[in-house]
Amino acid sequence: MAERHLKLRGDPGSPQLLLMLMVAAIFVTWAIGVIGGLAQRSDVLRRAEEDVFRMNQIIAEQTGSLFQEVRVSLQMLDVWIRDNPQADPRTDPQFIHLVDNLRKEARIRIDLRLVSETNGLFFIPSKDTTGPESEAGALEYVRVQKEPATRGYYIARPIRSRESRVWGIPVSYPLTKHNAGISIIVAIIDLPRLNQLYETIRPRPDGAITLLRKDGTILDRVPFDFKVMGATVAGDKAWQEHREGVQSFVFPISHQEEVISIHSIPGLPLVVSVSLPTRSVLAAWRERMLAWGAALAITTVVLLLLGMRLRNGWLMLAASEKEARMLNEEIKRGAEELKKAQEMSRVIMDNSNDIFTVLSLPDLRCEYVSPSVLRNRGWTQEEFMALSLDALLNPEMAKRYRDKLSEMKARLAAGDPNGRYDTLELDLPHKDGHVIPYELMATIVCDQSGNPVRLLTLARDLSERKANEEMIRRMAFYDRLTNLPNRRMLEDRLQQVWALAVRERSKFALLFIDLDKFKPINDTFGHACGDWILQQVAERMKKSLRASDTVARVGGDEFVILLHAVESVARAMEVAKKILASVVEPYLRDDGLTLEITASIGVVLYPDHGTMLADLVRLGDQAMYLAKKNGRNRVEVWGDGNGAAQ
């Protein structure tokens, strides 16, 4: 009997079969790893495309708004010159005052110039009304205004000032009337200030934002590179083939493959691109794949060595008891090496910040969770595995989880092999109760018959990504200096309050506030002191308002307050006087310096003073300027077409 047992164990077919099974298992493991890695790569690129697309939307809107503001400013100056035919715009005080106000209210620094019919270039105000600063006939933004085909609002190639050595984008506009021989007005947009805006949104660490004309001329780029300023990409084949949307190609400026979002700005001959190098996007993915590849390679080598030793030992077992003892030693050594491989895999899993879980199907019982679950969600492995899916999530998240799994199973049953893989975002609770946003990459494992038997999930914490998205949102809707809502958010809230007032026949008020003599403080004590004053004013205004009201910074030292559900002009005046009283209180700095400032406030009420938002904004602005005209440090309410002093 013993001989028969020994003969069976020594059957050479058995070790061969064992080795084949081990090789097959290794092949399947590598296949799953490669497929999962490719799926993760696609997901990383998709997220990068979404990020650059969102950033580009913000940049395109901000850039378009800035250039439209410049267009409106030039048109306003053209109207003034047309309506004052006897005035010389180079020296007229009213025109110069209008220019100063436009510069002050602009969100970005612009310098304005005048060009005569004889191509002389004059500053505003001009130092010499007869002698121009320079000859401008050869400049692009002047030449195009001499040709009927290109005459009009024109954005020219960037230039560098000979005096300040600062780069700027010239924008020229032909005048309707040529007062004093002046035919063209030009605005130079300061590029360092524009680049400050771009740098706050530019994807880190090596992303880029490029502003181009639609003909391919490069107007600006951050990180700034003076070598490409004014160059053109019009002849590049890749640029011609990818003119709108999100795609990956070799960018003609950087000469490397990038994930690029290209967006045309409506109403302007401008294109904005936001790009990230593909190598940078995939850097973290490559590191993860190298780590997993190394672990799989080591495990594979160990398993193959173990398989060969087991095969040899199996054959040796039939020879003698001595050989059987040697086999036992080989098995022990193989087991030790297998243990080392398992330990290495455990070290990798223990040090990964992602949470890896294995759940049985269809009951979704947790069979394994990586130790990182304690670090990320507060439960030990044993606690986590003992809880049900509903206890680990919450009713809403558990339903979304099961719905996604059902969808994946349905796709598999329909013959779609990609149904095994999918990704979803869930808000998962920590053991202490707070909620953490996660991205779950799910993979279904099937048996030999194709039936789903297990679900593998890799959960990644999205807190940092969500924080970055919130930062981008705040940059788009909030003023960076005062942390107040900006003009864009004010317009959005104003539309909502107006729609509610129309529907419910209620009232609301607008307060237009301009600080008096703020510029002398800025000029005397520096911009840092001016910024500090603006921050203090913003805090005082917020403390004087209800939570439902909105105070926004809409210009350098200009603010607008939206008072929700105000029943009368008298009530709006009470709030305005309260705001004024808080603003005029002295400001004491830590260095002992005491500063004082006042404000001029204009008040309008819906629907008493107007039913359309544009009319309310116009009348409120006029009421504020009337407060300045009547002596400053006061409140004016608009009434019956005339400012009524209060």
C-alpha positions as CSV (number, residue, x, y, z in Angstrom):
1,M,0.0,0.0,0.0
2,A,2.9,2.3,0.9
3,E,4.6,1.5,-2.4
4,R,1.4,2.4,-4.3
5,H,1.1,5.7,-2.4
6,L,4.8,6.5,-3.2
7,K,4.3,5.7,-6.8
8,L,1.3,8.0,-7.2
9,R,3.2,10.9,-5.6
10,G,6.0,10.4,-7.9
11,D,3.9,10.5,-11.0
12,P,5.8,13.0,-13.3
13,G,2.5,14.3,-14.7
14,S,1.5,15.8,-11.4
15,P,4.4,18.3,-11.0
16,Q,4.0,19.4,-14.6
17,L,0.4,20.1,-14.0
18,L,1.2,22.1,-10.9
19,L,3.7,24.2,-12.7
20,M,1.3,24.9,-15.6
21,L,-1.4,26.0,-13.1
22,M,1.1,28.3,-11.3
23,V,2.2,29.9,-14.7
24,A,-1.5,30.4,-15.6
25,A,-2.2,32.1,-12.3
26,I,0.8,34.4,-12.8
27,F,-0.4,35.3,-16.3
28,V,-3.9,36.1,-15.0
29,T,-2.5,38.3,-12.2
30,W,-0.3,40.2,-14.7
31,A,-3.2,40.6,-17.1
32,I,-5.4,42.0,-14.3
33,G,-2.6,44.4,-13.3
34,V,-2.0,45.6,-16.9
35,I,-5.7,46.1,-17.6
36,G,-6.2,47.9,-14.3
37,G,-3.2,50.1,-14.9
38,L,-4.4,51.1,-18.3
39,A,-7.8,51.9,-16.9
40,Q,-6.2,54.1,-14.2
41,R,-4.1,55.8,-16.9
42,S,-7.3,56.7,-18.9
43,D,-8.9,57.9,-15.7
44,V,-6.0,60.1,-14.8
45,L,-6.0,61.7,-18.3
46,R,-9.7,62.2,-18.1
47,R,-9.5,64.0,-14.8
48,A,-6.7,66.2,-16.1
49,E,-8.8,67.1,-19.1
50,E,-11.7,68.0,-16.8
51,D,-9.3,70.2,-14.7
52,V,-7.9,72.1,-17.7
53,F,-11.3,72.5,-19.2
54,R,-12.7,74.1,-15.9
55,M,-9.7,76.3,-15.6
56,N,-10.0,77.4,-19.2
57,Q,-13.6,78.4,-18.7
58,I,-12.7,80.7,-15.9
59,I,-9.7,82.1,-17.7
60,A,-11.6,82.7,-21.0
61,E,-14.5,84.4,-19.1
62,Q,-12.1,86.6,-17.1
63,T,-10.0,87.5,-20.2
64,G,-13.0,88.2,-22.4
65,S,-14.5,90.4,-19.7
66,L,-11.3,92.4,-19.4
67,F,-10.9,93.0,-23.1
68,Q,-14.6,93.9,-23.4
69,E,-14.1,96.4,-20.6
70,V,-11.3,97.9,-22.6
71,R,-13.5,98.0,-25.7
72,V,-16.3,99.8,-23.8
73,S,-13.8,102.3,-22.3
74,L,-12.4,103.2,-25.8
75,Q,-16.0,103.5,-27.2
76,M,-16.9,105.8,-24.3
77,L,-13.9,108.0,-25.0
78,D,-14.8,108.1,-28.7
79,V,-18.4,109.2,-27.8
80,W,-17.1,112.0,-25.6
81,I,-14.7,113.2,-28.3
82,R,-17.6,113.1,-30.9
83,D,-19.9,115.0,-28.6
84,N,-17.3,117.7,-27.8
85,P,-16.0,118.7,-31.2
86,Q,-14.2,121.8,-30.0
87,A,-12.2,120.0,-27.3
88,D,-8.6,119.0,-27.7
89,P,-8.4,115.5,-26.0
90,R,-4.7,115.9,-25.3
91,T,-5.3,118.7,-22.8
92,D,-9.0,119.1,-22.1
93,P,-9.5,118.7,-18.3
94,Q,-12.9,117.0,-18.6
95,F,-11.5,114.4,-21.0
96,I,-8.4,113.8,-18.8
97,H,-10.7,113.4,-15.8
98,L,-12.8,110.8,-17.7
99,V,-9.6,109.0,-18.6
100,D,-8.5,109.0,-14.9
101,N,-11.8,107.5,-13.8
102,L,-11.7,104.8,-16.4
103,R,-8.1,103.9,-15.3
104,K,-9.2,103.9,-11.7
105,E,-12.3,101.6,-12.3
106,A,-10.5,99.2,-14.6
107,R,-9.7,95.8,-13.1
108,I,-6.3,95.8,-14.8
109,R,-3.9,98.6,-15.4
110,I,-4.2,100.2,-18.9
111,D,-2.3,103.1,-20.4
112,L,-4.1,105.3,-22.9
113,R,-2.5,107.0,-25.9
114,L,-3.7,109.2,-28.8
115,V,-2.5,109.0,-32.4
116,S,-2.8,112.0,-34.8
117,E,-3.6,111.9,-38.5
118,T,0.1,112.4,-39.2
119,N,0.9,109.3,-37.0
120,G,2.2,111.3,-34.0
121,L,1.9,109.4,-30.6
122,F,0.7,111.5,-27.6
123,F,0.2,110.5,-24.0
124,I,-2.9,111.5,-22.0
125,P,-2.5,114.2,-20.8
126,S,0.2,115.2,-23.3
127,K,3.3,117.0,-22.2
128,D,3.4,118.9,-25.5
129,T,0.4,119.4,-27.7
130,T,2.5,120.1,-30.7
131,G,5.4,117.7,-30.5
132,P,4.5,114.0,-30.3
133,E,6.3,111.6,-28.1
134,S,7.3,109.4,-31.1
135,E,6.4,108.4,-34.6
136,A,3.8,105.6,-34.7
137,G,3.1,105.1,-38.4
138,A,5.0,101.9,-38.6
139,L,3.3,100.3,-35.6
140,E,0.8,97.5,-36.3
141,Y,-2.0,98.9,-34.3
142,V,-1.8,102.2,-36.3
143,R,-1.4,100.6,-39.8
144,V,-4.5,98.5,-39.5
145,Q,-6.7,101.6,-38.8
146,K,-5.5,103.2,-42.1
147,E,-7.1,100.3,-44.1
148,P,-10.9,100.0,-44.4
149,A,-10.7,96.2,-44.3
150,T,-9.1,96.1,-40.9
151,R,-10.3,99.3,-39.4
152,G,-12.1,99.0,-36.0
153,Y,-11.5,97.5,-32.6
154,Y,-8.1,95.8,-33.1
155,I,-5.9,93.8,-30.7
156,A,-2.3,94.0,-31.8
157,R,0.9,92.0,-31.2
158,P,2.4,92.6,-27.7
159,I,5.1,95.3,-27.4
160,R,7.7,96.3,-24.9
161,S,7.8,99.8,-23.6
162,R,11.0,101.6,-24.4
163,E,10.8,103.6,-21.2
164,S,9.6,101.1,-18.6
165,R,10.7,97.9,-20.4
166,V,7.3,96.4,-19.4
167,W,5.4,94.3,-21.9
168,G,1.8,95.2,-22.9
169,I,-0.9,94.4,-25.4
170,P,-1.9,97.4,-27.6
171,V,-5.6,97.7,-28.4
172,S,-6.5,100.5,-30.9
173,Y,-9.8,102.1,-31.9
174,P,-10.6,104.6,-34.7
175,L,-12.2,107.8,-33.6
176,T,-15.5,108.9,-35.2
177,K,-14.5,112.6,-35.1
178,H,-10.9,113.8,-35.5
179,N,-10.7,116.6,-32.9
180,A,-7.5,118.6,-33.1
181,G,-6.2,116.2,-35.7
182,I,-6.4,113.1,-33.4
183,S,-7.7,110.0,-35.3
184,I,-6.9,106.9,-33.2
185,I,-7.1,106.1,-29.5
186,V,-5.0,103.3,-28.1
187,A,-5.1,101.3,-24.8
188,I,-2.0,99.4,-23.6
189,I,-3.0,96.5,-21.4
190,D,-0.3,95.9,-18.7
191,L,0.9,92.3,-19.1
192,P,2.5,91.8,-15.6
193,R,-0.9,92.6,-14.0
194,L,-2.7,90.2,-16.4
195,N,-0.1,87.6,-15.6
196,Q,-0.8,87.9,-11.9
197,L,-4.4,86.8,-12.6
198,Y,-3.2,83.9,-14.8
199,E,-0.6,82.8,-12.2
200,T,-3.4,82.4,-9.6
201,I,-5.2,79.9,-11.8
202,R,-2.3,78.3,-13.7
203,P,-2.2,74.5,-13.1
204,R,0.8,73.5,-11.0
205,P,3.6,72.8,-11.1
206,D,4.4,73.1,-14.8
207,G,1.1,73.9,-16.5
208,A,0.8,76.9,-18.8
209,I,-1.8,79.4,-19.9
210,T,-1.5,81.0,-23.4
211,L,-3.4,83.8,-24.9
212,L,-3.5,84.0,-28.7
213,R,-5.3,85.8,-31.5
214,K,-7.3,83.6,-33.7
215,D,-4.7,84.0,-36.5
216,G,-2.3,82.1,-34.2
217,T,-0.3,85.2,-32.9
218,I,0.9,84.7,-29.3
219,L,-0.2,87.6,-27.1
220,D,0.8,86.3,-23.7
221,R,1.9,83.2,-21.9
222,V,2.5,82.1,-18.3
223,P,5.1,81.1,-17.2
224,F,6.2,84.3,-19.1
225,D,8.6,83.8,-22.0
226,F,9.5,86.9,-23.9
227,K,11.0,84.8,-26.7
228,V,7.5,83.7,-27.9
229,M,5.8,87.0,-27.5
230,G,4.3,88.0,-30.9
231,A,5.4,84.8,-32.6
232,T,2.8,82.7,-34.5
233,V,1.7,79.1,-34.5
234,A,-0.5,79.5,-37.5
235,G,1.7,77.3,-39.7
236,D,1.9,74.4,-37.2
237,K,-0.1,71.3,-38.5
238,A,-1.0,70.1,-35.0
239,W,-2.4,73.6,-34.1
240,Q,-4.5,73.7,-37.3
241,E,-6.0,70.3,-36.5
242,H,-6.9,71.0,-32.9
243,R,-8.6,74.4,-32.7
244,E,-11.3,73.9,-30.0
245,G,-12.1,71.6,-27.1
246,V,-9.9,69.4,-25.0
247,Q,-7.3,67.1,-26.6
248,S,-3.7,65.8,-26.3
249,F,-1.0,66.7,-28.9
250,V,2.5,68.2,-29.2
251,F,2.0,71.9,-28.4
252,P,4.0,74.0,-30.9
253,I,5.2,76.4,-28.2
254,S,6.6,73.8,-25.7
255,H,7.3,71.1,-28.3
256,Q,6.1,68.4,-25.9
257,E,2.9,66.4,-25.7
258,E,0.4,68.1,-23.5
259,V,-3.2,67.8,-22.3
260,I,-4.7,71.0,-23.7
261,S,-8.0,72.9,-23.5
262,I,-8.5,75.4,-26.2
263,H,-11.4,77.9,-25.9
264,S,-12.4,80.7,-28.3
265,I,-13.7,83.9,-26.6
266,P,-17.1,84.9,-28.0
267,G,-17.2,88.3,-29.7
268,L,-13.4,88.7,-29.7
269,P,-10.6,87.4,-32.0
270,L,-9.0,85.7,-29.1
271,V,-8.2,82.1,-28.1
272,V,-7.1,80.8,-24.6
273,S,-5.3,77.6,-24.1
274,V,-4.7,75.9,-20.7
275,S,-2.2,73.0,-20.9
276,L,-0.5,70.4,-18.7
277,P,2.5,68.2,-19.9
278,T,1.3,64.6,-20.3
279,R,4.4,63.4,-18.5
280,S,3.5,65.6,-15.5
281,V,-0.1,64.4,-15.5
282,L,1.0,60.7,-15.6
283,A,4.0,61.1,-13.2
284,A,2.1,59.8,-10.1
285,W,0.5,57.0,-12.1
286,R,3.9,55.9,-13.4
287,E,5.2,55.7,-9.8
288,R,2.3,53.6,-8.7
289,M,2.6,51.3,-11.7
290,L,6.4,50.9,-11.1
291,A,5.7,50.0,-7.5
292,W,3.0,47.5,-8.4
293,G,5.1,46.1,-11.3
294,A,8.1,45.6,-9.0
295,A,5.9,43.8,-6.4
296,L,4.4,41.6,-9.1
297,A,7.8,40.9,-10.6
298,I,9.2,39.9,-7.3
299,T,6.2,37.7,-6.5
300,T,6.4,36.1,-10.0
301,V,10.0,35.2,-9.6
302,V,9.5,33.8,-6.2
303,L,6.5,31.7,-7.3
304,L,8.3,30.4,-10.3
305,L,11.3,29.4,-8.2
306,L,9.0,27.8,-5.7
307,G,7.2,26.0,-8.4
308,M,10.4,24.6,-9.9
309,R,11.6,23.5,-6.5
310,L,8.3,21.9,-5.7
311,R,8.4,20.1,-9.0
312,N,11.9,18.8,-8.5
313,G,11.1,17.9,-4.9
314,W,8.0,16.0,-6.0
315,L,10.1,13.9,-8.4
316,M,12.8,13.4,-5.7
317,L,10.2,12.1,-3.3
318,A,9.9,8.8,-5.2
319,A,13.6,8.1,-4.8
320,S,14.1,7.5,-1.1
321,E,13.3,8.7,2.4
322,K,16.5,10.7,2.4
323,E,15.3,12.5,-0.7
324,A,11.9,13.0,1.0
325,R,13.7,14.7,3.8
326,M,15.5,16.9,1.4
327,L,12.1,17.7,-0.2
328,N,10.8,18.8,3.1
329,E,13.8,21.2,3.5
330,E,13.1,22.6,0.0
331,I,9.5,23.0,0.8
332,K,10.4,24.9,4.0
333,R,12.8,27.2,2.1
334,G,10.1,27.7,-0.6
335,A,7.5,28.5,2.1
336,E,9.9,31.0,3.7
337,E,10.6,32.7,0.3
338,L,6.8,32.8,-0.3
339,K,6.3,34.3,3.1
340,K,8.9,37.0,2.2
341,A,7.1,37.8,-1.0
342,Q,3.8,38.0,0.9
343,E,5.5,40.3,3.4
344,M,6.8,42.6,0.7
345,S,3.2,42.8,-0.8
346,R,1.9,43.5,2.7
347,V,4.5,46.3,3.1
348,I,3.3,47.9,-0.1
349,M,-0.3,47.6,0.9
350,D,0.4,49.0,4.4
351,N,2.2,52.1,3.1
352,S,-0.3,52.9,0.3
353,N,-2.6,55.8,1.3
354,D,-5.4,54.4,-0.9
355,I,-7.9,51.9,0.6
356,F,-8.0,48.5,-1.1
357,T,-11.0,46.2,-0.4
358,V,-12.1,42.8,-1.5
359,L,-15.9,42.1,-1.3
360,S,-17.7,38.8,-2.0
361,L,-20.6,38.8,-4.5
362,P,-23.5,39.0,-4.4
363,D,-23.7,39.6,-0.6
364,L,-21.0,42.4,-0.6
365,R,-19.4,41.0,2.5
366,C,-15.9,42.4,3.1
367,E,-13.3,39.7,2.9
368,Y,-10.2,42.0,3.1
369,V,-9.4,45.7,3.6
370,S,-6.0,47.2,3.6
371,P,-4.5,48.6,6.8
372,S,-4.8,52.2,5.4
373,V,-8.4,52.1,6.4
374,L,-7.5,53.0,10.0
375,R,-5.4,56.0,8.8
376,N,-8.1,57.2,6.4
377,R,-11.5,56.3,7.9
378,G,-10.7,55.6,11.6
379,W,-11.8,51.9,11.7
380,T,-9.4,49.0,12.3
381,Q,-9.4,46.2,9.7
382,E,-11.4,44.0,12.1
383,E,-14.0,46.7,12.8
384,F,-14.3,47.5,9.2
385,M,-14.8,43.9,8.0
386,A,-17.4,43.3,10.7
387,L,-19.7,46.1,9.5
388,S,-22.3,46.0,6.8
389,L,-22.1,48.1,3.6
390,D,-25.0,50.3,4.9
391,A,-23.1,50.9,8.2
392,L,-19.9,51.8,6.3
393,L,-21.6,54.2,4.0
394,N,-25.0,55.9,4.5
395,P,-28.4,55.1,2.9
396,E,-27.8,57.5,-0.1
397,M,-24.2,56.5,-0.8
398,A,-25.0,52.8,-0.3
399,K,-27.8,53.1,-3.0
400,R,-25.4,54.8,-5.4
401,Y,-22.9,52.0,-4.7
402,R,-25.3,49.2,-5.4
403,D,-26.8,51.0,-8.5
404,K,-23.3,51.3,-10.0
405,L,-22.6,47.6,-9.3
406,S,-25.9,46.6,-11.0
407,E,-25.0,48.8,-14.0
408,M,-21.6,47.1,-14.3
409,K,-23.1,43.6,-14.0
410,A,-25.7,44.5,-16.7
411,R,-22.9,45.6,-19.0
412,L,-21.0,42.4,-18.4
413,A,-24.1,40.3,-19.0
414,A,-24.6,42.2,-22.3
415,G,-21.2,41.1,-23.5
416,D,-19.3,44.4,-22.8
417,P,-15.9,43.3,-21.3
418,N,-15.3,46.9,-20.1
419,G,-18.3,46.5,-17.8
420,R,-15.9,45.0,-15.3
421,Y,-14.3,48.4,-14.6
422,D,-15.9,51.7,-13.5
423,T,-15.3,54.7,-11.3
424,L,-17.7,56.7,-9.1
425,E,-17.3,59.4,-6.5
426,L,-18.9,59.0,-3.0
427,D,-18.9,60.9,0.3
428,L,-17.8,58.3,2.8
429,P,-18.2,58.8,6.6
430,H,-15.2,58.6,9.0
431,K,-15.6,56.7,12.2
432,D,-15.8,60.0,14.1
433,G,-18.7,61.2,11.9
434,H,-17.1,63.7,9.5
435,V,-17.5,63.0,5.8
436,I,-14.6,62.6,3.3
437,P,-15.0,62.7,-0.5
438,Y,-13.5,59.6,-2.2
439,E,-13.1,58.3,-5.7
440,L,-13.7,54.5,-6.0
441,M,-12.2,52.5,-8.8
442,A,-14.1,49.2,-9.0
443,T,-13.2,46.0,-10.7
444,I,-15.4,42.8,-10.9
445,V,-13.6,39.5,-10.7
446,C,-15.4,36.5,-12.5
447,D,-15.0,32.8,-12.1
448,Q,-14.2,30.4,-15.0
449,S,-17.9,30.4,-16.0
450,G,-17.9,34.2,-16.3
451,N,-20.0,34.7,-13.1
452,P,-19.1,37.7,-10.9
453,V,-17.7,36.4,-7.6
454,R,-15.8,39.3,-6.1
455,L,-15.6,43.1,-6.3
456,L,-12.2,44.8,-5.9
457,T,-12.2,48.5,-5.0
458,L,-9.5,51.1,-4.7
459,A,-10.6,54.2,-2.8
460,R,-8.7,57.5,-3.2
461,D,-9.2,60.5,-0.9
462,L,-10.3,63.5,-3.0
463,S,-10.1,66.1,-0.3
464,E,-7.1,67.9,-1.8
465,R,-8.6,67.9,-5.2
466,K,-12.0,69.2,-3.9
467,A,-10.1,71.9,-2.0
468,N,-8.3,73.0,-5.2
469,E,-11.7,73.1,-7.1
470,E,-13.1,75.3,-4.3
471,M,-10.1,77.5,-4.5
472,I,-10.6,78.0,-8.3
473,R,-14.3,78.7,-7.6
474,R,-13.4,81.3,-5.0
475,M,-10.9,83.0,-7.4
476,A,-13.7,83.2,-10.0
477,F,-16.4,84.6,-7.6
478,Y,-14.5,86.4,-4.8
479,D,-12.2,89.3,-4.5
480,R,-8.8,88.1,-3.4
481,L,-7.8,91.1,-1.3
482,T,-11.0,91.5,0.8
483,N,-12.5,88.1,0.4
484,L,-15.8,89.8,-0.6
485,P,-18.0,88.7,-3.5
486,N,-16.7,90.2,-6.8
487,R,-18.7,91.8,-9.6
488,R,-19.5,88.5,-11.2
489,M,-21.1,87.0,-8.0
490,L,-22.9,90.2,-7.3
491,E,-24.5,90.1,-10.8
492,D,-25.6,86.5,-10.1
493,R,-27.1,87.3,-6.7
494,L,-28.7,90.5,-8.1
495,Q,-30.4,88.4,-10.8
496,Q,-31.8,86.0,-8.2
497,V,-33.1,88.7,-5.9
498,W,-34.6,90.6,-8.8
499,A,-36.5,87.5,-10.0
500,L,-37.7,86.8,-6.5
501,A,-38.9,90.4,-6.1
502,V,-40.7,90.3,-9.4
503,R,-42.5,87.1,-8.5
504,E,-43.4,88.0,-4.9
505,R,-43.8,91.8,-5.5
506,S,-41.3,92.6,-2.8
507,K,-38.6,95.3,-2.7
508,F,-34.8,95.4,-2.5
509,A,-32.2,98.2,-2.3
510,L,-28.8,98.8,-3.8
511,L,-26.1,101.0,-2.1
512,F,-23.3,102.2,-4.3
513,I,-20.3,103.2,-2.2
514,D,-17.1,105.0,-3.2
515,L,-14.3,105.8,-0.7
516,D,-13.4,109.5,-0.6
517,K,-9.7,110.5,-1.1
518,F,-8.5,106.9,-1.0
519,K,-5.8,107.7,-3.7
520,P,-3.8,110.1,-1.4
521,I,-3.6,107.4,1.2
522,N,-2.4,104.9,-1.4
523,D,0.2,107.4,-2.8
524,T,1.4,108.6,0.6
525,F,1.7,105.4,2.6
526,G,2.0,102.8,-0.2
527,H,-0.2,100.1,-1.7
528,A,0.2,97.8,1.3
529,C,-1.4,100.4,3.5
530,G,-4.1,101.0,1.0
531,D,-4.8,97.3,0.8
532,W,-5.1,97.2,4.6
533,I,-7.6,100.0,4.6
534,L,-9.7,98.2,2.0
535,Q,-9.7,95.0,4.1
536,Q,-10.7,97.0,7.2
537,V,-13.6,98.7,5.4
538,A,-14.8,95.4,4.0
539,E,-14.9,93.9,7.6
540,R,-16.8,96.9,9.0
541,M,-19.4,96.7,6.2
542,K,-19.9,93.0,6.7
543,K,-20.5,93.4,10.4
544,S,-23.1,96.1,9.7
545,L,-25.3,93.9,7.5
546,R,-27.6,90.9,7.8
547,A,-26.5,87.4,6.7
548,S,-29.0,87.6,3.8
549,D,-27.4,90.9,2.5
550,T,-24.5,91.0,0.1
551,V,-21.5,93.4,0.0
552,A,-19.3,93.2,-3.1
553,R,-16.1,94.9,-4.1
554,V,-16.6,95.9,-7.8
555,G,-13.6,98.2,-8.3
556,G,-10.5,99.6,-6.7
557,D,-12.2,101.4,-3.8
558,E,-15.8,100.9,-5.0
559,F,-18.3,98.6,-3.2
560,V,-22.0,97.7,-3.9
561,I,-24.4,96.5,-1.2
562,L,-27.5,94.5,-2.1
563,L,-30.1,94.7,0.7
564,H,-32.6,91.8,0.4
565,A,-36.3,92.4,1.4
566,V,-36.1,96.1,2.2
567,E,-39.6,97.6,2.6
568,S,-38.9,101.3,2.1
569,V,-36.4,104.0,1.2
570,A,-36.3,105.0,4.9
571,R,-35.1,101.5,5.9
572,A,-32.4,101.5,3.1
573,M,-31.3,105.0,4.4
574,E,-30.9,103.7,7.9
575,V,-28.6,100.9,6.7
576,A,-26.6,103.4,4.5
577,K,-26.1,105.8,7.4
578,K,-25.0,102.9,9.6
579,I,-22.4,101.8,7.0
580,L,-21.2,105.4,6.6
581,A,-20.8,105.7,10.4
582,S,-18.7,102.6,10.6
583,V,-16.5,103.6,7.7
584,V,-15.6,107.1,9.1
585,E,-14.4,105.7,12.4
586,P,-10.6,106.2,12.6
587,Y,-8.3,103.2,11.6
588,L,-5.5,102.5,14.0
589,R,-2.6,100.4,12.6
590,D,-0.2,98.3,14.7
591,D,2.6,100.7,14.0
592,G,0.7,103.5,15.7
593,L,-0.4,105.3,12.5
594,T,-4.0,106.5,12.6
595,L,-5.8,107.0,9.3
596,E,-9.2,108.5,8.5
597,I,-11.4,108.0,5.4
598,T,-14.9,108.9,4.4
599,A,-17.4,107.5,1.8
600,S,-20.0,108.7,-0.7
601,I,-23.1,106.5,-0.9
602,G,-25.9,106.4,-3.5
603,V,-29.1,104.6,-2.8
604,V,-31.8,103.2,-5.1
605,L,-34.8,101.0,-4.4
606,Y,-36.7,98.5,-6.5
607,P,-39.3,99.1,-7.9
608,D,-39.6,102.7,-6.7
609,H,-36.7,104.0,-8.8
610,G,-36.8,101.4,-11.6
611,T,-37.9,98.0,-12.6
612,M,-35.0,97.0,-14.8
613,L,-31.6,96.1,-13.3
614,A,-29.7,98.2,-15.8
615,D,-31.7,101.3,-14.8
616,L,-31.2,100.6,-11.1
617,V,-27.4,100.3,-11.6
618,R,-27.2,103.5,-13.7
619,L,-29.3,105.6,-11.2
620,G,-27.5,104.2,-8.2
621,D,-24.1,105.1,-9.7
622,Q,-25.4,108.6,-10.5
623,A,-26.7,109.0,-7.0
624,M,-23.2,108.1,-5.6
625,Y,-21.5,110.6,-7.9
626,L,-24.0,113.2,-6.8
627,A,-23.0,112.5,-3.2
628,K,-19.4,113.3,-4.2
629,K,-20.4,116.4,-6.0
630,N,-22.4,117.7,-3.0
631,G,-19.4,117.5,-0.7
632,R,-18.6,113.8,-0.1
633,N,-19.0,111.9,3.2
634,R,-22.8,111.7,2.7
635,V,-25.7,109.6,1.4
636,E,-27.8,110.5,-1.6
637,V,-31.0,108.6,-2.5
638,W,-32.3,108.8,-6.1
639,G,-35.9,110.0,-6.4
640,D,-38.1,111.2,-9.2
641,G,-35.1,111.6,-11.6
642,N,-33.2,113.8,-9.2
643,G,-30.8,113.0,-6.4
644,A,-32.4,113.7,-3.1
645,A,-29.9,114.5,-0.3
646,Q,-30.3,112.8,3.0
